[in-house]
Amino acid sequence: MPLVTAQAFVLGLSAIGAGIAMLVGIGVGMGQGHATGKALESIARQPEASGKITTTLFIGLAMSETSVIFALIIAIILVFVNPLNGMLN
């Protein structure tokens, strides 16, 4: 009798993978905070360019936020659907 079954091993690694996928949120949050700070700094230096800076900032924030949404979807799939579990049978 094995110490750990194959199904338990797959479920454990899926949970670890979901946790690693959610670590993306830390990096994106730090990057968004840095970008917002730099945008505010540049608006303070050149108030006449605030429209272009704000537009570029929002586009960049939206693009970086999609990586967090993709990571969340992958984590939800790994935890609740777990397609790797069907390969064991």
N, C-alpha and C positions, 0 to 999 in steps of 0.2 A: 504494500500500500504506500503510495507516494506521500511525502510530507505535505505537499501543496498540490491540489488538483489543478488541471489545466484551466478550468473555468475560473477558479479563484485567482490564478496567476494573471489571466487576461483581464479580469475585473480590476485587480490591483494596479496593473500597468495602465489601464484606461483611466483610472482615477488620477494617477500621477501625470499622465499626459494632459488631462483636463486642467490640472493645477498649473502645469507649465504653460498651457495655452492662455490661461488667465493672467500670467505674469506679464503678458503684452501690455495690459492696462497700466502697469506702473511706468513703463518706458514712454508710452504715449502720453500719459498724464504729465510727466516731467517735460516732455517735448512741447506739449501744448502750452504749459505754463511759461516755458522759456520763450516760445514764439510770441505769446501775448505780451510778455514783458518787453520784448524787443520792439514790438509794434507800437506799444504805448510810448516807449522811449523815442522812436522815430517820429511819432505824431507830435510829441512835445518839442522836437527839434524843428520840424517842418509842418506846422499846422495846415498849410495850404494843400498839402498832399494827403490829408487824412482820408479822403474818399478812396483813393487808389490803394492806400495801405490797408484800410479796413476791408475792402473787397478782396484783396490778395490774402489777408489773414483769414477771412472766413472760408475761402476756397481751400486753403491749406489745412485749416482745422477740420473741415468736412472730409477731406481726403485722408487725414490721419485717423479720424474717428472710425472710418470704415474698417481699418485693420482690427480695432477692438471688437467691432460687431462680428467680423468673421471669426475671431478667436472665441467669442462667446458662443457662436453657433457651433463651432467645432467642439467646445467643451460640453455643451448640452447634448450633442449627438453622442459623444463618448460616454457620458454618464448615463443618459436615459435610454438611448436607442441601442448603442453598443453593437455596431455591425460586425465587430471581430468575434463576438460570442457565437454567431451563427456558423462560423468557419470550423468550430470545434466538433460539430456533429458529423 
